[in-house]
Amino acid sequence: MRSTGKIAGLAVLAALTVSSLAPAAFGSTLSVDLNPGTKVANLTSVSSTDLVLTYPANSTLSNYLAGYDSSSSLSGNFGGNSQAVANFHDQFHDHDNSQISISNMTVSYNYSAKANSTALVVNKMTEIIASVAGIFNVTNGTVTANLGWRSFYIVGALNLDLQDHIVDVNLAGPSLAESINGRSMGVEILTGMFAGNSLWSRPTLNFSSLSSPLSTWTKNYNSGTNTTTFSKTIAGNSTFSTRYTDNGQTYSLSMTSDPSAVISTNGYAKASGDSLTITKAPTLLNPLLWVGVAAIVFGVIAVGAVYFARRSGATASGVGPVASKQSLFRT
């Protein structure tokens, strides 16, 4: 019983240690702004990933990483004909990306890493802003937008030159190694433990969980701005973890990301599968119509009020059929 209690106490202590190092949680977000007029979509994806490595207090990793505190912020702009955009497009896995083209890509890469004697916590964030074309189809005046690519993920390493610094902004393992490049021995140990594991090569630019039909997303139409939005938030955390054991000592690595998305378009849109059909708003949702109807109703009420006011005034002054009848009796 004492042994069990000791283990439980250590587990609680480890959890408290990790939570004390962890930065404020920010979920991954995907924003798609459709413009049927220009036939272009503005894509903004922010992948926010928490990577947590725990290790024994008396381990070699603990000695190398305890007290480590580092952060970095890098960015770059890439034209449509650049190799960076070509790599992004080639690894852009979705239902069918053969028709889409990507241009004017801006990438921001940030991380913060903190470690103590039992844990290393890294928050990695990659923001990509790009223009996406080739998603609209017009048939007999009906505009349809194909959004099957919204649940994209990058399948491999995405090495970009950010301020003369080559960085893989996608895979979990390289991102973790990059965050502790100031402790090279720790990188070597960590790579030896987890490099062959599937989590090491797991993409952080990953919105595959947003693949549910758009008709199941939350829809909102703003008649004032004539804009339709569809939103989706994945309930709970998308967490992946793995362990490594050496000489009775256990090391664990976990990755957490919470994706959500908002798709907006000018006009009234109907969802079907992976597509949106953009049409004129139904008559009852047109605010100008309601203004016109209200004007007519108020006009009728005003005319009626004037009529009854005149009728009441005439009756009170003795004018009208009743008054004339009374004057005959007086004669």
VENURWO-V109197 format. One record per residue. N is the residue number from 0. OMEGA is omega as a letter, one per 40 degrees, with the letter a starting at -180 (999 if undefined). NEAR is the number of other ideal C-beta (glycine too) atoms within 8 Angstrom. Layout:
n=N omega=OMEGA near=NEAR
n=N omega=OMEGA near=NEAR
This chain:
n=0 omega=i near=4
n=1 omega=a near=5
n=2 omega=i near=6
n=3 omega=i near=7
n=4 omega=i near=8
n=5 omega=i near=8
n=6 omega=i near=8
n=7 omega=i near=8
n=8 omega=i near=8
n=9 omega=i near=8
n=10 omega=i near=8
n=11 omega=i near=8
n=12 omega=i near=8
n=13 omega=i near=11
n=14 omega=i near=8
n=15 omega=i near=8
n=16 omega=i near=11
n=17 omega=a near=12
n=18 omega=i near=7
n=19 omega=i near=6
n=20 omega=a near=11
n=21 omega=i near=10
n=22 omega=i near=7
n=23 omega=a near=3
n=24 omega=i near=7
n=25 omega=a near=7
n=26 omega=i near=10
n=27 omega=a near=14
n=28 omega=i near=12
n=29 omega=i near=15
n=30 omega=i near=11
n=31 omega=a near=14
n=32 omega=a near=9
n=33 omega=i near=13
n=34 omega=a near=11
n=35 omega=a near=12
n=36 omega=a near=5
n=37 omega=a near=5
n=38 omega=a near=8
n=39 omega=i near=8
n=40 omega=i near=12
n=41 omega=a near=11
n=42 omega=i near=12
n=43 omega=i near=12
n=44 omega=i near=12
n=45 omega=i near=11
n=46 omega=i near=13
n=47 omega=a near=13
n=48 omega=i near=14
n=49 omega=i near=14
n=50 omega=a near=15
n=51 omega=i near=15
n=52 omega=i near=14
n=53 omega=a near=9
n=54 omega=i near=13
n=55 omega=a near=9
n=56 omega=a near=7
n=57 omega=a near=4
n=58 omega=i near=10
n=59 omega=i near=6
n=60 omega=i near=12
n=61 omega=a near=13
n=62 omega=a near=7
n=63 omega=a near=10
n=64 omega=a near=13
n=65 omega=i near=9
n=66 omega=a near=6
n=67 omega=a near=13
n=68 omega=a near=7
n=69 omega=i near=9
n=70 omega=a near=8
n=71 omega=i near=9
n=72 omega=a near=7
n=73 omega=i near=11
n=74 omega=i near=10
n=75 omega=i near=11
n=76 omega=a near=7
n=77 omega=i near=11
n=78 omega=a near=8
n=79 omega=a near=8
n=80 omega=a near=4
n=81 omega=i near=9
n=82 omega=a near=5
n=83 omega=i near=12
n=84 omega=i near=15
n=85 omega=i near=8
n=86 omega=i near=10
n=87 omega=a near=14
n=88 omega=a near=11
n=89 omega=a near=6
n=90 omega=a near=10
n=91 omega=a near=12
n=92 omega=i near=8
n=93 omega=a near=10
n=94 omega=i near=6
n=95 omega=a near=7
n=96 omega=a near=11
n=97 omega=a near=4
n=98 omega=a near=7
n=99 omega=i near=12
n=100 omega=a near=8
n=101 omega=a near=12
n=102 omega=i near=10
n=103 omega=a near=8
n=104 omega=i near=14
n=105 omega=a near=12
n=106 omega=i near=16
n=107 omega=a near=10
n=108 omega=a near=15
n=109 omega=i near=11
n=110 omega=i near=13
n=111 omega=a near=10
n=112 omega=i near=13
n=113 omega=a near=9
n=114 omega=i near=13
n=115 omega=a near=9
n=116 omega=a near=5
n=117 omega=a near=10
n=118 omega=i near=13
n=119 omega=i near=13
n=120 omega=a near=15
n=121 omega=i near=15
n=122 omega=a near=13
n=123 omega=a near=15
n=124 omega=i near=13
n=125 omega=i near=14
n=126 omega=i near=12
n=127 omega=i near=12
n=128 omega=a near=9
n=129 omega=i near=13
n=130 omega=a near=10
n=131 omega=i near=13
n=132 omega=i near=10
n=133 omega=a near=7
n=134 omega=a near=13
n=135 omega=i near=10
n=136 omega=i near=7
n=137 omega=i near=7
n=138 omega=a near=6
n=139 omega=i near=3
n=140 omega=i near=5
n=141 omega=a near=8
n=142 omega=i near=12
n=143 omega=i near=12
n=144 omega=i near=15
n=145 omega=a near=11
n=146 omega=i near=12
n=147 omega=a near=10
n=148 omega=a near=14
n=149 omega=a near=13
n=150 omega=a near=11
n=151 omega=i near=12
n=152 omega=i near=10
n=153 omega=a near=13
n=154 omega=a near=6
n=155 omega=i near=9
n=156 omega=i near=7
n=157 omega=a near=13
n=158 omega=a near=8
n=159 omega=i near=12
n=160 omega=a near=8
n=161 omega=a near=12
n=162 omega=i near=6
n=163 omega=i near=3
n=164 omega=a near=7
n=165 omega=a near=6
n=166 omega=i near=10
n=167 omega=a near=10
n=168 omega=a near=11
n=169 omega=a near=13
n=170 omega=a near=14
n=171 omega=a near=14
n=172 omega=i near=13
n=173 omega=i near=10
n=174 omega=i near=17
n=175 omega=i near=14
n=176 omega=i near=11
n=177 omega=a near=11
n=178 omega=i near=14
n=179 omega=a near=17
n=180 omega=i near=8
n=181 omega=i near=6
n=182 omega=a near=10
n=183 omega=i near=7
n=184 omega=i near=7
n=185 omega=i near=12
n=186 omega=a near=11
n=187 omega=i near=8
n=188 omega=a near=11
n=189 omega=i near=13
n=190 omega=i near=10
n=191 omega=a near=6
n=192 omega=a near=9
n=193 omega=a near=12
n=194 omega=i near=8
n=195 omega=a near=4
n=196 omega=a near=10
n=197 omega=a near=6
n=198 omega=a near=13
n=199 omega=a near=11
n=200 omega=a near=9
n=201 omega=a near=12
n=202 omega=i near=11
n=203 omega=i near=14
n=204 omega=a near=14
n=205 omega=i near=13
n=206 omega=a near=14
n=207 omega=a near=8
n=208 omega=i near=9
n=209 omega=a near=12
n=210 omega=a near=5
n=211 omega=a near=6
n=212 omega=a near=9
n=213 omega=i near=13
n=214 omega=i near=7
n=215 omega=i near=6
n=216 omega=i near=12
n=217 omega=a near=6
n=218 omega=i near=8
n=219 omega=i near=7
n=220 omega=i near=10
n=221 omega=a near=9
n=222 omega=i near=9
n=223 omega=i near=5
n=224 omega=a near=5
n=225 omega=a near=9
n=226 omega=i near=10
n=227 omega=i near=14
n=228 omega=i near=12
n=229 omega=a near=14
n=230 omega=a near=11
n=231 omega=i near=11
n=232 omega=i near=7
n=233 omega=a near=10
n=234 omega=i near=3
n=235 omega=a near=5
n=236 omega=i near=6
n=237 omega=a near=10
n=238 omega=i near=7
n=239 omega=a near=9
n=240 omega=i near=9
n=241 omega=a near=11
n=242 omega=i near=8
n=243 omega=a near=11
n=244 omega=a near=7
n=245 omega=a near=7
n=246 omega=i near=3
n=247 omega=i near=4
n=248 omega=a near=9
n=249 omega=i near=7
n=250 omega=a near=15
n=251 omega=i near=11
n=252 omega=i near=15
n=253 omega=a near=10
n=254 omega=a near=15
n=255 omega=i near=11
n=256 omega=a near=14
n=257 omega=a near=12
n=258 omega=i near=14
n=259 omega=a near=12
n=260 omega=i near=14
n=261 omega=i near=11
n=262 omega=a near=15
n=263 omega=i near=11
n=264 omega=i near=15
n=265 omega=i near=9
n=266 omega=i near=13
n=267 omega=a near=12
n=268 omega=i near=12
n=269 omega=a near=7
n=270 omega=i near=12
n=271 omega=a near=9
n=272 omega=i near=7
n=273 omega=a near=9
n=274 omega=i near=12
n=275 omega=i near=16
n=276 omega=a near=10
n=277 omega=a near=14
n=278 omega=i near=10
n=279 omega=a near=5
n=280 omega=i near=11
n=281 omega=a near=7
n=282 omega=a near=6
n=283 omega=i near=5
n=284 omega=a near=9
n=285 omega=a near=10
n=286 omega=i near=8
n=287 omega=i near=6
n=288 omega=a near=9
n=289 omega=i near=8
n=290 omega=i near=8
n=291 omega=i near=8
n=292 omega=i near=8
n=293 omega=i near=8
n=294 omega=i near=8
n=295 omega=a near=8
n=296 omega=i near=8
n=297 omega=i near=8
n=298 omega=i near=8
n=299 omega=i near=8
n=300 omega=a near=8
n=301 omega=i near=8
n=302 omega=i near=8
n=303 omega=i near=8
n=304 omega=i near=8
n=305 omega=a near=8
n=306 omega=a near=8
n=307 omega=i near=8
n=308 omega=i near=8
n=309 omega=a near=8
n=310 omega=i near=8
n=311 omega=i near=8
n=312 omega=a near=8
n=313 omega=i near=9
n=314 omega=a near=9
n=315 omega=a near=6
n=316 omega=i near=6
n=317 omega=i near=6
n=318 omega=i near=6
n=319 omega=a near=8
n=320 omega=a near=5
n=321 omega=a near=7
n=322 omega=a near=9
n=323 omega=i near=8
n=324 omega=i near=8
n=325 omega=a near=9
n=326 omega=i near=8
n=327 omega=i near=7
n=328 omega=a near=6
n=329 omega=i near=5
n=330 omega=999 near=4
